Amino acid sequence: MAQFGLFFVVLLAIAAVLANIGIWAPRKTWVRVAAVGATALFIPAAYASLSDLLSRPKPVSLEWMHRQAKEATVLGARIREGEAIYLWLQLPGEAQPRSYVLPYDLETAKQLHKAQGSAQKNGTETRMKGPFRKRGEREKLRPQFFAPPQPPRPEKPSNQGAPPLNMPRPGTNG
């Protein structure tokens, strides 16, 4: 959300520069007024389009800031057969999860479904390798979705130095 404000300020600065050029250009008055009017319409349109994009999943092919991410945790997924695979991913080092969309692929959908089942069975989470790699690179990474194995149980405390506990047999005086 903080980036939204930054992007909007950048758009406002660009619009102000363009309006300034339009005002001071050696053109007829009506052309300069039209430039200022277009700038005035551009500002609310830019705000509305940016705020609308906040609620939509981003195609993984358009992700460039986290392109080098090796792995992500899948917090949620929805498979729309024949349409798309919607993912809610937690990226390493990011405080907030993000929404992405993959183009529908039967093999990818099967793999995701299988990984989710394994993760639920193991009590772990579903992971995704190379979430933002290009499609050809992703196919080399099979399996793309996976469930890490169940973590080992914690070790039991040892009684180092304590004598073994001897329990008397029932029925003896012991």
Order of alpha helices (4+ residues) and beta strands (2+ residues): alpha-alpha-beta-beta-beta-beta-alpha-beta-alpha-beta
